[in-house]
């Protein structure tokens, strides 16, 4: 198996136990009960080790009485030890229904802040730099009032201050919950029973406050029923663009016009619908160069019987739907995807794909016997631009199917390979430690912007070894309701050194590193790349 599931050695919920992600299932079948919640891998205390944040659900009017539940923050103590520090960090318990998380240093002070989305008003937590967070939502002006899902920090106007995109879902409330049936059986309603809600874009004013520029920027689209977002510079002009996955209506691709506005280029691009011109149930999303042509491609997870989508970028804002030709769609027709992410799990120098699955209808077996509520996750290995399902991973996941939702990627043990955190609806999360990546060589870069925003979202990296070139980009958002490690990771295969790393920052500055030994984590600061520092990593194990 390429991954091994572990539990923390100690937490507030008892030895070797996670706090479970709360998931109500009531007779009234409120749709929010099915959506699960997100998770994050972030270095909140800036000690060089990724910590774990789990977002919790909440109470519905029909829930059985229970004490308010907090989200769960675990500090990485190293050596596989995760200690819950939620209370000490100031993330108070709440009865509000949590959804997702975005991580970003919105005030550029050197530590990551948190934006948490809810079924209702959202919250912004400022990192105080001492292991605690403060709720600054009121001053920042980013609460909103909608049912929000995913979010992403990115600097859309290149003023150095990270802005915030918030994805909104449906015009639904606990009181407005029509009864729905499937084949005469009470079930959760399809999104078509609700109107969509426009997303929001908040411009960072640089003084702790944000301004809602949704209408003036051109992103306001009340038809959207959004669940996932990724911020990336698709056309490589130095300005970050946006892709939004919508549920049962067309997805959205926004081109940054470089003047504070965006253009909706979805219909031109071919990324709004499938190849039969049908809208699908977009859930999770990610962007990376999976075929090695130095252009960012897009993956979108969809409902069962739809298959997941893979949009290959051909340049000039044109994409082709490659789900069948790439092999991605051959194995997922009876699965329902949520979290998704490109990763080089085996460090062989190309981008593989991991998809987290789980149905939204808890009694789907009664309605469609060939489907199931809990489902296995999927790992697709990249073989020259074609995806082959990793059969040992699938068999292992099939023995423990879950109702998967959020997923975050990152190297939690700093051994040079990408690990996986999965949030499961109504159950404990799963932390999957990579067992195979460290057999090959690798390199990681932790980028710090100066003229660019500190998180460096939109930075493009081109890496050259004796085996060829790879391209990657620091992106914002991605997956479903979740936030992964912002460090750029490259698998190097058998290459023991990197001949060149070319870094193009969003500010337009370009810097080059030469002759870098493999198996290192580099700390690189914009404008001072030649002064980078190296955190030594372990040597790869023998094959």
RODO-2510 file (C-alpha; in nm, 4 decimals, decimal comma):
residues 543
     n   res          X          Y          Z
     1     x     0,0000     0,0000     0,0000
     2     x     0,1325     0,3480    -0,0854
     3     x    -0,0226     0,5025     0,2286
     4     x    -0,0562     0,3915     0,5897
     5     x    -0,3340     0,5280     0,8087
     6     x    -0,2273     0,6554     1,1506
     7     x    -0,3937     0,8052     1,4547
     8     x    -0,2419     1,0728     1,6793
     9     x    -0,0579     0,9448     1,9820
    10     x    -0,2420     1,1770     2,2136
    11     x    -0,5404     1,4061     2,1885
    12     x    -0,8013     1,5603     2,4147
    13     x    -1,0431     1,2827     2,3195
    14     x    -0,8299     1,0039     2,4609
    15     x    -0,5242     0,7998     2,3661
    16     x    -0,4955     0,7369     1,9972
    17     x    -0,8288     0,8948     1,9086
    18     x    -0,9364     1,1762     1,6827
    19     x    -1,2259     1,4055     1,7531
    20     x    -1,5038     1,2785     1,5261
    21     x    -1,6442     1,5066     1,2601
    22     x    -2,0012     1,5679     1,3612
    23     x    -2,2656     1,4746     1,1072
    24     x    -2,6333     1,4897     1,1896
    25     x    -2,8863     1,2717     1,0124
    26     x    -3,2381     1,3791     1,0948
    27     x    -3,5801     1,2728     0,9740
    28     x    -3,6247     1,6167     0,8156
    29     x    -3,3169     1,5563     0,5953
    30     x    -3,1710     1,9059     0,5798
    31     x    -2,9374     1,9128     0,2814
    32     x    -2,6518     2,0634     0,4839
    33     x    -2,6309     1,7337     0,6757
    34     x    -2,4944     1,5609     0,3660
    35     x    -2,2175     1,8064     0,2778
    36     x    -1,9611     1,7130     0,5391
    37     x    -1,6830     1,9543     0,6258
    38     x    -1,3290     2,0456     0,5376
    39     x    -0,9835     2,0172     0,6858
    40     x    -0,6457     2,1852     0,6601
    41     x    -0,2748     2,1122     0,6847
    42     x    -0,1010     2,4332     0,7949
    43     x     0,1960     2,5415     1,0025
    44     x     0,0006     2,7664     1,2376
    45     x     0,2877     2,8076     1,4885
    46     x     0,5563     2,8504     1,2185
    47     x     0,7845     2,5798     1,3573
    48     x     0,8388     2,4082     1,0216
    49     x     0,5918     2,1236     1,0875
    50     x     0,2407     2,0979     0,9448
    51     x    -0,0419     2,1011     1,1965
    52     x    -0,3955     1,9658     1,1504
    53     x    -0,7267     2,1547     1,1551
    54     x    -1,0607     1,9741     1,1330
    55     x    -1,3831     2,1656     1,0711
    56     x    -1,6927     2,0418     1,2489
    57     x    -2,0604     2,0494     1,1570
    58     x    -2,3206     2,1672     1,4023
    59     x    -2,6756     2,1667     1,5206
    60     x    -2,9986     2,1596     1,3209
    61     x    -3,3433     2,2342     1,4696
    62     x    -3,4109     1,8592     1,4562
    63     x    -3,0856     1,7406     1,6121
    64     x    -3,0807     1,5535     1,9376
    65     x    -2,9535     1,7840     2,2164
    66     x    -2,5752     1,8017     2,2458
    67     x    -2,3088     2,0315     2,3810
    68     x    -2,1722     2,2841     2,1318
    69     x    -1,8767     2,1361     1,9457
    70     x    -1,5593     2,3120     1,8518
    71     x    -1,3471     2,2579     1,5492
    72     x    -1,0305     2,0630     1,6297
    73     x    -0,6750     2,1975     1,5987
    74     x    -0,3853     1,9571     1,6502
    75     x    -0,0298     2,0797     1,6954
    76     x     0,2383     1,8653     1,5347
    77     x     0,4936     1,7846     1,8032
    78     x     0,6998     1,5675     1,5693
    79     x     0,7620     1,1979     1,5816
    80     x     0,4025     1,1245     1,4854
    81     x     0,2663     1,3014     1,7943
    82     x    -0,0311     1,5331     1,7443
    83     x    -0,1629     1,7210     2,0464
    84     x    -0,5036     1,8869     2,0455
    85     x    -0,4729     2,2580     2,1284
    86     x    -0,8138     2,3835     2,0176
    87     x    -0,9096     2,5504     2,3432
    88     x    -0,5662     2,7009     2,4028
    89     x    -0,5661     2,8432     2,0488
    90     x    -0,8928     3,0280     2,1059
    91     x    -1,1106     2,8379     1,8608
    92     x    -1,4188     2,8363     2,0791
    93     x    -1,6996     2,5818     2,0684
    94     x    -2,0025     2,6879     1,8674
    95     x    -2,3423     2,5527     1,7731
    96     x    -2,3095     2,7064     1,4256
    97     x    -2,2831     2,4632     1,1366
    98     x    -1,9247     2,4633     1,0071
    99     x    -1,8359     2,3928     0,6436
   100     x    -1,4890     2,4808     0,5141
   101     x    -1,1576     2,6547     0,5715
   102     x    -0,9175     2,8760     0,3785
   103     x    -0,5657     2,9448     0,5055
   104     x    -0,3696     3,2572     0,4169
   105     x    -0,1534     3,5287     0,5696
   106     x    -0,3993     3,8097     0,4973
   107     x    -0,2039     4,0651     0,7030
   108     x     0,1415     3,9609     0,5714
   109     x     0,2841     3,9304     0,9226
   110     x     0,4445     3,5903     0,8728
   111     x     0,1902     3,3491     1,0188
   112     x    -0,1178     3,1878     0,8612
   113     x    -0,4669     3,3145     0,9393
   114     x    -0,7944     3,1215     0,9098
   115     x    -1,1188     3,1920     0,7286
   116     x    -1,3926     2,9489     0,8297
   117     x    -1,7124     2,9120     0,6279
   118     x    -2,0507     2,8200     0,7717
   119     x    -2,4123     2,7499     0,6965
   120     x    -2,4613     3,1147     0,7807
   121     x    -2,2177     3,3949     0,8766
   122     x    -1,8479     3,3110     0,8319
   123     x    -1,5529     3,3971     1,0565
   124     x    -1,2013     3,5311     1,0080
   125     x    -0,9454     3,4387     1,2722
   126     x    -0,6234     3,6386     1,2883
   127     x    -0,3147     3,4488     1,3999
   128     x    -0,1683     3,6376     1,6963
   129     x     0,1748     3,4832     1,6505
   130     x     0,1748     3,3296     1,9977
   131     x    -0,0208     3,0115     1,9334
   132     x    -0,3603     3,1791     1,9592
   133     x    -0,6186     3,3243     1,7202
   134     x    -0,8533     3,6223     1,7513
   135     x    -1,1918     3,6551     1,5836
   136     x    -1,1633     3,9726     1,3732
   137     x    -1,4639     3,9126     1,1481
   138     x    -1,6488     4,2266     1,2496
   139     x    -1,3642     4,4668     1,1782
   140     x    -1,2670     4,2827     0,8598
   141     x    -1,6217     4,2904     0,7200
   142     x    -1,6162     3,9408     0,5713
   143     x    -1,8951     3,7615     0,7584
   144     x    -2,1508     3,7432     0,4792
   145     x    -2,4885     3,5863     0,5461
   146     x    -2,5089     3,3071     0,2881
   147     x    -2,4467     2,9322     0,2968
   148     x    -2,0752     2,9410     0,2159
   149     x    -1,8596     2,6426     0,1236
   150     x    -1,5028     2,6714    -0,0093
   151     x    -1,2849     2,9832    -0,0055
   152     x    -0,9433     3,0944    -0,1310
   153     x    -0,6930     3,3664    -0,0457
   154     x    -0,5093     3,5186    -0,3444
   155     x    -0,3905     3,8629    -0,4548
   156     x    -0,6093     3,9409    -0,7569
   157     x    -0,5022     4,3056    -0,7972
   158     x    -0,1283     4,2568    -0,7279
   159     x    -0,1103     4,5149    -0,4513
   160     x     0,0672     4,2691    -0,2216
   161     x    -0,2319     4,2132     0,0072
   162     x    -0,4130     3,8758    -0,0215
   163     x    -0,7775     3,9107    -0,1189
   164     x    -1,0510     3,6585    -0,0412
   165     x    -1,2899     3,4687    -0,2693
   166     x    -1,5851     3,3003    -0,0949
   167     x    -1,7922     3,0352    -0,2708
   168     x    -2,1643     3,0308    -0,1881
   169     x    -2,4013     2,7422    -0,2465
   170     x    -2,7820     2,7423    -0,2201
   171     x    -3,0585     2,9700    -0,0979
   172     x    -3,1609     2,7228     0,1721
   173     x    -3,2463     2,7573     0,5387
   174     x    -3,3556     2,5142     0,8067
   175     x    -3,7066     2,6531     0,7742
   176     x    -3,7115     2,6309     0,3942
   177     x    -3,6624     2,2573     0,3553
   178     x    -3,9099     2,0951     0,1145
   179     x    -3,9842     1,7213     0,1544
   180     x    -3,8303     1,5193    -0,1285
   181     x    -3,8538     1,1586    -0,2352
   182     x    -3,6695     0,9183    -0,4635
   183     x    -3,8730     0,6195    -0,5843
   184     x    -4,1251     0,6874    -0,3086
   185     x    -3,8596     0,6927    -0,0343
   186     x    -3,7864     1,0077     0,1680
   187     x    -3,4446     1,1378     0,0683
   188     x    -3,2349     1,4518     0,0642
   189     x    -3,3426     1,7074    -0,1958
   190     x    -3,1516     1,7632    -0,5180
   191     x    -2,9972     2,1127    -0,5526
   192     x    -3,2456     2,1889    -0,8320
   193     x    -3,5061     2,2464    -0,5594
   194     x    -3,3156     2,5570    -0,4447
   195     x    -3,1974     2,8768    -0,6108
   196     x    -2,8270     2,9472    -0,6346
   197     x    -2,6435     3,2188    -0,4432
   198     x    -2,3770     3,4485    -0,5884
   199     x    -2,0196     3,4149    -0,4658
   200     x    -1,8340     3,7039    -0,3019
   201     x    -1,4966     3,8638    -0,3653
   202     x    -1,3470     4,0706    -0,0851
   203     x    -1,0640     4,3109    -0,1641
   204     x    -0,8031     4,3426     0,1077
   205     x    -0,7627     4,7116     0,1975
   206     x    -0,4357     4,6458     0,3801
   207     x    -0,5441     4,7782     0,7200
   208     x    -0,7264     4,4720     0,8499
   209     x    -1,0427     4,5514     0,6575
   210     x    -1,1896     4,4125     0,3349
   211     x    -1,4327     4,5624     0,0839
   212     x    -1,6950     4,3570    -0,1017
   213     x    -1,6140     4,4081    -0,4717
   214     x    -1,8235     4,1206    -0,6045
   215     x    -2,0320     4,3362    -0,8360
   216     x    -1,7667     4,5800    -0,9547
   217     x    -1,5163     4,2984    -1,0237
   218     x    -1,7573     4,1089    -1,2484
   219     x    -1,7741     3,7804    -1,0543
   220     x    -2,1313     3,8234    -0,9281
   221     x    -2,3336     3,5337    -1,0707
   222     x    -2,6540     3,4426    -0,8828
   223     x    -2,6929     3,1252    -1,0903
   224     x    -2,3923     2,9674    -0,9249
   225     x    -2,4299     2,6815    -0,6787
   226     x    -2,0669     2,6736    -0,5796
   227     x    -1,8749     2,4077    -0,3894
   228     x    -1,5095     2,4283    -0,4961
   229     x    -1,2639     2,6962    -0,6091
   230     x    -0,9030     2,7137    -0,7219
   231     x    -0,7070     3,0346    -0,7806
   232     x    -0,4286     3,0014    -1,0380
   233     x    -0,2602     3,1974    -1,3167
   234     x    -0,3806     2,9874    -1,6093
   235     x    -0,2536     3,2103    -1,8923
   236     x     0,0786     3,2858    -1,7169
   237     x     0,0456     3,6622    -1,7467
   238     x     0,1278     3,7210    -1,3802
   239     x    -0,2334     3,7795    -1,2728
   240     x    -0,4239     3,5113    -1,0842
   241     x    -0,7453     3,3768    -1,2385
   242     x    -1,0297     3,1720    -1,0854
   243     x    -1,2114     2,8468    -1,1520
   244     x    -1,5290     2,7586    -0,9595
   245     x    -1,6983     2,4167    -0,9484
   246     x    -2,0786     2,4502    -0,9332
   247     x    -2,3347     2,1848    -0,8459
   248     x    -2,5807     2,1003    -1,1283
   249     x    -2,5213     2,4284    -1,3143
   250     x    -2,2289     2,5317    -1,5325
   251     x    -1,8895     2,5787    -1,3740
   252     x    -1,7207     2,9189    -1,3988
   253     x    -1,3799     3,0219    -1,5349
   254     x    -1,2868     3,3842    -1,4673
   255     x    -0,9977     3,5495    -1,6529
   256     x    -0,8240     3,8277    -1,4628
   257     x    -0,8440     4,1424    -1,6768
   258     x    -0,5536     4,3049    -1,4873
   259     x    -0,7657     4,6100    -1,4069
   260     x    -0,9538     4,4923    -1,0994
   261     x    -1,2152     4,3028    -1,2990
   262     x    -1,2675     3,9499    -1,4292
   263     x    -1,4129     3,8230    -1,7567
   264     x    -1,6320     3,5126    -1,7639
   265     x    -1,4618     3,2982    -2,0310
   266     x    -1,6377     2,9750    -1,9387
   267     x    -1,8264     2,9197    -2,2636
   268     x    -1,5228     2,9997    -2,4769
   269     x    -1,2980     2,7745    -2,2707
   270     x    -1,5111     2,4588    -2,2725
   271     x    -1,4820     2,4132    -1,8942
   272     x    -1,8423     2,4860    -1,8001
   273     x    -2,0033     2,1668    -1,9275
   274     x    -1,9074     1,8147    -2,0266
   275     x    -1,8487     1,7132    -2,3879
   276     x    -2,2253     1,6581    -2,4297
   277     x    -2,2871     2,0218    -2,3272
   278     x    -2,4435     1,9174    -1,9970
   279     x    -2,3831     2,0778    -1,6604
   280     x    -2,2593     1,8362    -1,3947
   281     x    -2,2576     1,8263    -1,0156
   282     x    -1,9188     1,9905    -0,9598
   283     x    -1,7845     1,9338    -0,6078
   284     x    -1,4060     1,9490    -0,5668
   285     x    -1,1462     2,1034    -0,7982
   286     x    -0,7717     2,1315    -0,8472
   287     x    -0,5270     2,2595    -1,1084
   288     x    -0,1836     2,1316    -1,2121
   289     x     0,0193     2,0342    -1,5177
   290     x    -0,0562     1,6627    -1,5395
   291     x     0,0760     1,6070    -1,8963
   292     x     0,4053     1,7961    -1,8808
   293     x     0,3240     2,0660    -2,1382
   294     x     0,3820     2,3456    -1,8806
   295     x     0,0143     2,4478    -1,8837
   296     x    -0,2224     2,4096    -1,5878
   297     x    -0,5061     2,1619    -1,6339
   298     x    -0,8235     2,1293    -1,4236
   299     x    -0,9883     1,8337    -1,2521
   300     x    -1,3473     1,8511    -1,1213
   301     x    -1,5189     1,5795    -0,9163
   302     x    -1,8817     1,5021    -1,0010
   303     x    -2,1853     1,2933    -0,9068
   304     x    -2,2227     0,9218    -0,9659
   305     x    -2,3064     0,8200    -1,3256
   306     x    -2,1439     1,1453    -1,4467
   307     x    -1,7708     1,0639    -1,4055
   308     x    -1,5119     1,3162    -1,2940
   309     x    -1,3943     1,5766    -1,5446
   310     x    -1,0399     1,6483    -1,6637
   311     x    -1,0009     1,9672    -1,8653
   312     x    -0,6655     1,9838    -2,0449
   313     x    -0,5475     2,3357    -2,1199
   314     x    -0,4513     2,3836    -2,4849
   315     x    -0,3595     2,7526    -2,4604
   316     x    -0,5443     3,0724    -2,5499
   317     x    -0,8166     2,9907    -2,2950
   318     x    -0,9227     2,6711    -2,4740
   319     x    -0,9571     2,3431    -2,2841
   320     x    -1,0396     1,9920    -2,4021
   321     x    -1,2347     1,7387    -2,1960
   322     x    -0,9860     1,4519    -2,1631
   323     x    -1,1612     1,2428    -1,8987
   324     x    -1,2051     0,9404    -2,1262
   325     x    -0,8857     0,9658    -2,3275
   326     x    -0,6796     1,0049    -2,0097
   327     x    -0,8394     0,6969    -1,8515
   328     x    -0,9748     0,8921    -1,5556
   329     x    -1,3432     0,8215    -1,6272
   330     x    -1,3128     0,4452    -1,6643
   331     x    -1,3256     0,3629    -1,2945
   332     x    -1,5439     0,6250    -1,1252
   333     x    -1,8882     0,5973    -1,2839
   334     x    -2,0548     0,4485    -0,9742
   335     x    -1,8692     0,6707    -0,7271
   336     x    -1,9437     1,0239    -0,6091
   337     x    -1,6350     1,2434    -0,5787
   338     x    -1,5674     1,5302    -0,3397
   339     x    -1,2116     1,6230    -0,2394
   340     x    -0,9517     1,6030    -0,5177
   341     x    -0,5882     1,6893    -0,5564
   342     x    -0,2942     1,6459    -0,7917
   343     x     0,0172     1,5091    -0,6202
   344     x     0,3317     1,3190    -0,7102
   345     x     0,2757     1,0431    -0,4547
   346     x     0,5633     0,8255    -0,5778
   347     x     0,8118     1,1086    -0,6485
   348     x     0,8692     0,9931    -1,0055
   349     x     0,8353     1,3413    -1,1529
   350     x     0,4723     1,3612    -1,2703
   351     x     0,1364     1,4536    -1,1185
   352     x    -0,0858     1,1723    -0,9996
   353     x    -0,4408     1,2267    -0,8724
   354     x    -0,6238     1,1396    -0,5509
   355     x    -1,0048     1,1548    -0,5235
   356     x    -1,2137     1,1206    -0,2058
   357     x    -1,5576     0,9611    -0,2514
   358     x    -1,8848     0,9245    -0,0609
   359     x    -2,2532     0,9503    -0,1518
   360     x    -2,4796     1,2301    -0,0279
   361     x    -2,7942     1,0160     0,0108
   362     x    -2,7593     0,8111     0,3274
   363     x    -3,0197     0,5564     0,2203
   364     x    -2,9059     0,5315    -0,1420
   365     x    -2,8775     0,1502    -0,1186
   366     x    -3,2556     0,1307    -0,0778
   367     x    -3,3098     0,3512    -0,3822
   368     x    -3,0321     0,2298    -0,6146
   369     x    -2,8937    -0,1050    -0,4946
   370     x    -2,5806    -0,0793    -0,7117
   371     x    -2,4692     0,2353    -0,5239
   372     x    -2,3499     0,2814    -0,1653
   373     x    -2,3303     0,5616     0,0914
   374     x    -1,9771     0,4837     0,2145
   375     x    -1,7343     0,4457    -0,0750
   376     x    -1,3650     0,3765    -0,1364
   377     x    -1,1272     0,6566    -0,2256
   378     x    -0,9212     0,6428    -0,5454
   379     x    -0,5572     0,6979    -0,6352
   380     x    -0,4739     0,7390    -1,0048
   381     x    -0,1131     0,6893    -1,1115
   382     x     0,0096     0,9045    -1,3993
   383     x     0,1695     0,6984    -1,6749
   384     x     0,2816     0,9410    -1,9446
   385     x    -0,0308     1,1561    -1,9278
   386     x    -0,2720     0,8657    -1,8830
   387     x    -0,4191     0,7727    -1,5465
   388     x    -0,4293     0,4150    -1,4205
   389     x    -0,6078     0,3336    -1,0982
   390     x    -0,3704     0,2146    -0,8276
   391     x    -0,5296    -0,1216    -0,7567
   392     x    -0,3642    -0,1961    -0,4173
   393     x    -0,4801     0,1437    -0,2875
   394     x    -0,8343     0,0824    -0,4131
   395     x    -0,8506    -0,2645    -0,2598
   396     x    -0,7311    -0,1321     0,0742
   397     x    -0,9743     0,1594     0,0630
   398     x    -1,2589    -0,0745    -0,0332
   399     x    -1,2065    -0,2671     0,2897
   400     x    -1,2725     0,0540     0,4845
   401     x    -1,5122     0,2627     0,2740
   402     x    -1,6038     0,6033     0,4149
   403     x    -1,8277     0,8983     0,3403
   404     x    -1,5382     1,1169     0,2290
   405     x    -1,5643     1,4929     0,1886
   406     x    -1,2712     1,7310     0,2461
   407     x    -0,9088     1,6463     0,1645
   408     x    -0,5809     1,8290     0,2236
   409     x    -0,2358     1,7374     0,0895
   410     x     0,1007     1,8066     0,2524
   411     x     0,4203     1,6534     0,3889
   412     x     0,3241     1,6285     0,7552
   413     x     0,6396     1,4428     0,8631
   414     x     0,8840     1,6361     0,6403
   415     x     1,0262     1,3196     0,4875
   416     x     0,9920     1,4394     0,1295
   417     x     0,6662     1,2813     0,0180
   418     x     0,3066     1,4010     0,0153
   419     x     0,0717     1,2774     0,2881
   420     x    -0,3082     1,3026     0,2910
   421     x    -0,5658     1,4262     0,5430
   422     x    -0,9275     1,3264     0,4742
   423     x    -1,2408     1,4538     0,6468
   424     x    -1,5179     1,1929     0,6598
   425     x    -1,8812     1,2817     0,7173
   426     x    -2,0075     1,1701     1,0574
   427     x    -1,6893     0,9806     1,1443
   428     x    -1,3249     1,0146     1,2391
   429     x    -1,0931     1,1664     0,9788
   430     x    -0,8110     0,9712     0,8196
   431     x    -0,4447     1,0726     0,8152
   432     x    -0,2609     0,8743     0,5482
   433     x     0,1184     0,8670     0,5671
   434     x     0,2978     0,8144     0,2378
   435     x     0,5040     0,4945     0,2390
   436     x     0,6593     0,4999    -0,1080
   437     x     0,7520     0,8555    -0,2092
   438     x     1,0668     0,8814     0,0014
   439     x     1,2206     0,5895    -0,1917
   440     x     1,2972     0,8400    -0,4656
   441     x     1,4510     1,1850    -0,4608
   442     x     1,2573     1,5078    -0,4114
   443     x     1,2773     1,8770    -0,3343
   444     x     1,0361     2,1219    -0,1711
   445     x     1,0236     2,5009    -0,1724
   446     x     0,8671     2,7251     0,0874
   447     x     0,8211     3,0580    -0,0879
   448     x     0,7864     3,3970     0,0802
   449     x     0,6740     3,6935    -0,1267
   450     x     0,7854     4,0501    -0,0616
   451     x     0,6637     4,2616    -0,3528
   452     x     0,4150     3,9801    -0,4089
   453     x     0,1829     3,8713    -0,1283
   454     x     0,3662     3,6727     0,1359
   455     x     0,1885     3,3460     0,0480
   456     x     0,3130     3,3812    -0,3127
   457     x    -0,0037     3,2374    -0,4697
   458     x     0,0393     3,2463    -0,8467
   459     x     0,4159     3,1933    -0,8372
   460     x     0,5290     2,9706    -1,1242
   461     x     0,8208     2,7304    -1,0844
   462     x     1,0088     2,5522    -1,3619
   463     x     1,2493     2,2833    -1,2474
   464     x     1,5147     2,1190    -1,4650
   465     x     1,6973     1,7924    -1,3933
   466     x     1,8836     1,5449    -1,6114
   467     x     1,5455     1,3740    -1,6692
   468     x     1,3743     1,6842    -1,8071
   469     x     1,1563     1,9736    -1,6909
   470     x     0,8621     2,0077    -1,4565
   471     x     0,6289     2,3013    -1,3985
   472     x     0,4277     2,3776    -1,0895
   473     x     0,2458     2,6748    -0,9447
   474     x     0,1444     2,7860    -0,5972
   475     x    -0,2355     2,7887    -0,6084
   476     x    -0,5048     2,9124    -0,3713
   477     x    -0,7993     2,7038    -0,2546
   478     x    -0,8429     2,3695    -0,4283
   479     x    -0,9965     2,0368    -0,3264
   480     x    -1,3298     2,0638    -0,1413
   481     x    -1,3822     2,2859     0,1649
   482     x    -1,0137     2,2354     0,2505
   483     x    -0,6646     2,3868     0,2446
   484     x    -0,3361     2,2068     0,1809
   485     x     0,0317     2,2824     0,2265
   486     x     0,1479     2,5855     0,0251
   487     x     0,5003     2,4465    -0,0138
   488     x     0,5791     2,3450    -0,3715
   489     x     0,6767     1,9780    -0,3970
   490     x     0,8640     1,8078    -0,6813
   491     x     0,9466     1,4404    -0,7155
   492     x     1,2868     1,3947    -0,8817
   493     x     1,2962     1,0209    -0,9457
   494     x     1,6570     0,9075    -0,9636
   495     x     1,8008     1,2588    -1,0095
   496     x     2,0298     1,3459    -0,7203
   497     x     2,0407     1,7175    -0,7940
   498     x     1,8409     1,9913    -0,9597
   499     x     2,0217     2,1737    -1,2379
   500     x     1,7971     2,4776    -1,2296
   501     x     1,4889     2,6160    -1,0550
   502     x     1,3358     2,9154    -1,2301
   503     x     1,0939     3,1139    -1,0122
   504     x     0,8580     3,3700    -1,1612
   505     x     0,6816     3,5648    -0,8868
   506     x     0,3413     3,7330    -0,9389
   507     x     0,5160     4,0701    -0,9206
   508     x     0,6937     3,9819    -1,2470
   509     x     1,0322     3,9296    -1,0816
   510     x     1,2186     3,6224    -1,2064
   511     x     1,4954     3,4481    -1,0117
   512     x     1,6994     3,1362    -1,0824
   513     x     1,8610     2,8828    -0,8505
   514     x     2,1375     2,6573    -0,9824
   515     x     2,2812     2,3186    -0,8875
   516     x     2,0691     2,2321    -0,5840
   517     x     2,1169     1,8931    -0,4126
   518     x     1,8069     1,6745    -0,3859
   519     x     1,6148     1,5840    -0,0708
   520     x     1,5991     1,9326     0,0782
   521     x     1,3352     2,1828     0,1852
   522     x     1,4331     2,5272     0,0581
   523     x     1,3206     2,8533     0,2166
   524     x     1,3222     3,1131    -0,0639
   525     x     1,2359     3,4817    -0,0250
   526     x     1,1424     3,7012    -0,3207
   527     x     1,4264     3,9321    -0,4189
   528     x     1,6788     3,7294    -0,2173
   529     x     1,6506     3,3881    -0,3786
   530     x     2,0280     3,3471    -0,3905
   531     x     2,0293     3,3659    -0,0091
   532     x     1,7954     3,0701     0,0325
   533     x     1,8272     2,8499     0,3382
   534     x     1,8197     2,4707     0,3410
   535     x     1,6464     2,2474     0,5932
   536     x     1,8130     1,9076     0,5384
   537     x     1,5793     1,6175     0,4731
   538     x     1,6376     1,2450     0,5215
   539     x     1,8088     1,0522     0,2485
   540     x     1,5719     0,8345     0,0436
   541     x     1,5483     0,4717     0,1483
   542     x     1,6872     0,2057    -0,0796
   543     x     1,4509     0,0711    -0,3441
***
